[in-house]
Each structure stands twice: as C-alpha cells, then as structure tokens.
Amino acid sequence: MCAEQFAKMIEQSDNIVFFGGAGVSTESGVKDYRSKGGLYNTVKDYGVSPEEILSHSFFFQNPKVFYDFYRKYFVSDAKPNKAHIALAKLEEIGKLKAVITQNIDGLHQAAGSKNVIELHGTAKEFCCSMCGKSADNAAVIDVIKSGDIPICSCGGIMKPRVVLYEEQLYEGVAENAIGYISNADMLIVGGTSLAVYPAASFVRYFKGRYVAVINKSETGYDSKADLVIRENIGEFLEKVMRVIV
C-alpha cells in the first residue's frame, strides 16, 4: 500500500529532489556511520575515535593512520544497489531533478545519475594539500592500497576531496543544494537520520507539496512528512518503480 501511495505522489510531481545519506549505500555493503553496526560504533582498533581520525587536524598530524583507516573503509569496490538504480531511473524519466547526497562513494553516478550534488565531496578524487594540484586519482588509490601515504611532486600530502571534520563545505555546494530543495514540489529524504549539520538543515528550505521519508530509524523530519517508510530503501524503491514504470 505504501509503495502505491508513494508512486502516486511521484506521478503527481514534476520536480522531485532526493536528499540522502549513508543508509542509501548500506545495501551495497558500505558501512554507515551512526547505526549500531556503523563505523563510529564498531571501529575501536586505532586508540582514537573514527570522528577524530576523519578530522582536518588529524589528517595533517598523522596521515599514516588516516590513510590506513581510509584504505580499509573508503577505498571500495562497492557497486550501486537497487536504491541508486531506481533514483537514476527516476531522473531518466524526467521526474527527479537532483540527487543531493552526504555520501562520498560515487555510487549514484555509477548507477547513471547525472545531476548529483555531493555535499561532502568524493572519496575518489585527490589534490595536493600544499600546492592544490589535482592528482592522478587511480595512481593515488594504488599508493593508498599499498599502505603508503600519497605524496605530490611538490612534497605535499595528497588529500581526498572530502569535507573532513573542522572543514567547511566546498564553495557553492550549500547554495546549489538549497536552490534545488526550495524549488522542488516533492522531497524524498532517504537513508539519513538528519544528524549531520549543516547538511541536515537544508531540508527546512522545502516548501513544496509532498515530503516522503525512507529511513529505518526516526528522523527529526518525520513529523513533517506525508509518508514515512521504515523499510530498506533499495527494496522499497524497487517496489515503487515496478508501479511507476
């Protein structure tokens, strides 16, 4: 019944925006952050918390540990799951105008989504922290896989193009995301508890017709939603697409 109701909302909407988080990629085998089995609650072998490792200051103070952690949890061969594929299809048929993601895994693009706003950057690209030069990304990943620290020709440490703790979002990203959300007639919030700021605050700019939340746990936005789904997002969206297509 929920799938049919969700599909009806989509059919009545022409400007849909998806706002997602780590829960979108868990069905691809990618760990989330804050769930019971997530990175922040299961990784104990570094003597410091994952949040500290993923900070700007820690990156420069201990790049060896940073890249060991990065190699284990962010250098991945994960493939898009049913959620990524369904969202790419919604864009293809002209309903979905933007995917706004807190994820850095690139799986939305791998599934075929074209307009993806990556709030926190991407784990697949690197640049020099000293001179700013863009890297040969594949070569840098090979260095990381070997257990070494990737170094630029200038001597600076290569840094992933991700927003670490203590850093601001990249210029223009917030404005771009807010622009899409504020103009949407339907907002789908999926795979996120809306606990990370400032990203989570962007949903407040929505003033359209329908809000749907697909998340296994409660979010601070549930009370504003027209429909709340507590299923696996990939399985649910696959059911919805069967109704629509």
C-alpha positions in Angstrom: 0.0 0.0 0.0 2.8 2.4 0.9 4.5 1.8 -2.5 1.3 2.6 -4.3 0.9 5.8 -2.3 4.5 6.8 -2.9 4.2 6.1 -6.6 1.1 8.3 -6.7 3.0 11.2 -5.1 5.7 10.8 -7.8 3.2 10.7 -10.6 1.7 14.0 -9.3 5.1 15.7 -9.1 7.3 17.1 -11.8 10.2 18.5 -9.8 11.5 15.9 -7.3 14.6 16.1 -5.2 16.2 13.3 -3.3 18.2 14.1 -0.2 20.2 11.0 1.1 22.8 9.7 3.4 24.8 6.7 4.4 21.8 4.4 4.6 21.4 4.6 0.8 24.7 2.7 0.4 24.5 0.1 3.1 22.8 -2.4 0.8 25.9 -2.1 -1.3 28.0 -3.3 1.6 29.2 0.2 2.6 29.2 0.8 6.4 27.1 3.7 7.6 28.4 5.9 10.5 26.0 6.1 13.4 23.9 2.9 13.4 24.8 0.1 15.9 26.9 -1.6 13.2 28.3 1.6 11.8 31.9 2.9 11.7 31.6 5.2 14.8 30.3 2.3 17.0 32.4 -0.6 15.7 35.9 0.7 14.9 37.9 0.6 18.1 41.4 -0.5 17.0 43.1 2.9 16.5 43.0 4.2 20.0 41.1 7.3 18.9 37.6 7.6 17.6 36.8 7.5 13.8 35.4 11.0 14.1 38.9 12.2 15.3 40.6 10.3 12.5 38.3 11.9 9.9 39.3 15.5 11.1 41.3 18.1 9.3 43.9 18.3 12.2 44.3 14.6 12.5 44.9 14.2 8.7 48.0 16.5 8.9 49.2 15.3 12.3 49.0 11.5 11.5 48.5 10.9 7.8 49.8 7.3 8.1 46.9 6.4 10.4 44.4 8.4 8.4 45.2 6.6 5.2 45.3 3.2 6.9 41.7 3.9 8.1 40.8 5.4 4.7 42.1 2.3 2.8 40.0 0.0 5.0 36.7 1.9 4.8 36.7 4.2 1.9 38.7 2.5 -0.9 35.9 0.3 -2.0 34.8 -1.8 -5.0 31.2 -1.5 -3.9 28.5 -1.5 -6.7 25.3 0.5 -6.9 22.3 -1.1 -5.3 18.6 -1.0 -6.1 18.2 2.4 -4.5 20.9 4.0 -6.7 19.4 2.4 -9.8 15.8 3.4 -9.0 16.9 7.0 -8.5 18.8 7.1 -11.7 15.7 5.7 -13.5 13.6 8.5 -11.9 16.0 11.0 -13.3 15.9 9.4 -16.7 12.1 9.6 -17.0 12.3 13.3 -16.1 10.8 13.2 -12.6 13.9 13.5 -10.4 15.8 16.8 -10.9 18.7 16.3 -8.4 20.3 13.9 -6.0 21.7 15.6 -3.0 23.9 13.2 -1.1 26.0 13.3 2.1 27.9 10.2 0.8 31.3 10.3 -0.8 31.3 6.9 -2.5 30.2 7.9 -6.0 27.6 5.2 -6.3 24.9 7.5 -7.6 27.0 8.4 -10.6 28.0 4.8 -11.1 24.3 3.9 -11.3 23.7 6.5 -14.0 22.6 9.6 -12.1 23.7 12.8 -13.9 22.9 15.6 -11.5 24.4 14.7 -8.2 25.3 17.3 -5.6 27.9 15.8 -3.3 27.7 17.8 -0.1 30.8 16.2 1.5 32.9 15.7 -1.7 34.1 12.5 -3.2 36.4 9.7 -1.9 37.6 9.0 -5.5 39.4 12.3 -6.2 42.5 13.8 -4.6 44.5 17.0 -4.7 47.7 18.2 -3.1 47.2 19.8 0.3 50.1 22.1 -0.3 50.1 23.3 -3.9 46.5 22.3 -4.8 47.4 20.3 -7.9 44.9 17.7 -8.9 46.1 14.1 -8.7 46.2 11.1 -11.0 43.4 9.6 -8.9 43.9 6.0 -9.9 47.6 6.3 -9.1 46.9 7.8 -5.7 44.5 5.0 -4.8 47.1 2.4 -5.8 49.5 4.1 -3.4 46.9 4.0 -0.6 46.2 0.4 -1.3 49.9 -0.4 -0.9 49.9 1.1 2.6 51.8 4.2 1.7 51.0 7.9 2.0 50.3 9.6 -1.4 52.8 12.5 -1.9 52.7 15.2 -4.6 55.7 16.0 -6.7 56.0 19.3 -4.6 56.3 17.2 -1.4 52.8 17.9 -0.1 50.5 15.2 1.1 47.7 14.3 -1.3 44.3 14.9 0.3 41.0 13.3 -0.7 38.4 15.8 -2.0 36.2 15.2 1.0 34.9 17.5 3.7 36.6 16.4 7.0 35.5 17.4 10.4 36.7 21.0 11.2 36.2 22.0 7.5 33.6 24.0 5.7 31.5 22.7 2.8 33.0 23.5 -0.6 32.1 26.9 -2.0 28.7 27.0 -3.7 27.6 23.5 -2.7 25.2 24.6 0.0 23.6 27.2 -2.2 23.2 24.8 -5.0 21.5 22.2 -2.8 19.2 24.7 -1.2 18.2 26.1 -4.6 17.0 22.6 -5.7 15.2 21.9 -2.5 13.4 25.2 -2.3 12.1 24.8 -5.8 11.0 21.2 -5.6 7.4 20.0 -5.4 8.4 16.7 -3.8 11.3 16.0 -1.4 12.4 12.4 -0.7 14.6 12.0 2.3 16.3 8.6 2.4 18.9 6.7 4.3 19.7 9.5 6.7 18.9 10.3 10.3 19.4 14.0 9.5 22.0 14.3 12.3 24.9 15.9 10.4 24.9 19.7 10.2 24.8 22.0 8.3 23.6 19.5 5.7 20.6 18.3 7.6 19.3 21.9 7.9 18.9 22.2 4.1 15.6 20.2 4.2 14.0 23.0 6.0 14.0 25.1 2.8 11.5 22.8 1.2 8.1 24.4 0.6 6.6 22.1 -1.9 3.7 19.6 -1.9 5.0 16.2 -0.7 7.6 15.0 1.7 8.5 11.3 2.0 11.0 9.9 4.5 12.5 6.4 3.9 14.7 5.5 6.9 14.9 2.6 9.3 15.1 4.9 12.4 13.3 8.0 13.3 14.4 11.4 11.9 13.8 14.9 13.1 11.8 15.4 9.9 9.3 12.6 10.3 6.6 14.9 11.8 6.6 17.0 8.6 6.4 14.0 6.2 3.3 13.0 4.3 4.7 9.4 4.2 7.3 7.7 6.5 8.7 4.3 5.4 10.7 2.1 7.7 11.9 -0.4 5.1 15.2 -1.0 3.3 15.4 1.9 0.9 16.6 -0.2 -2.1 13.9 -2.8 -1.7 11.2 -0.2 -1.2 12.2 1.9 -4.2 12.4 -1.1 -6.4 8.7 -1.9 -5.5 7.8 1.7 -6.3 9.5 1.6 -9.7 7.5 -1.5 -10.6 4.3 0.5 -10.1 5.6 3.6 -12.0 7.3 2.1 -15.0 
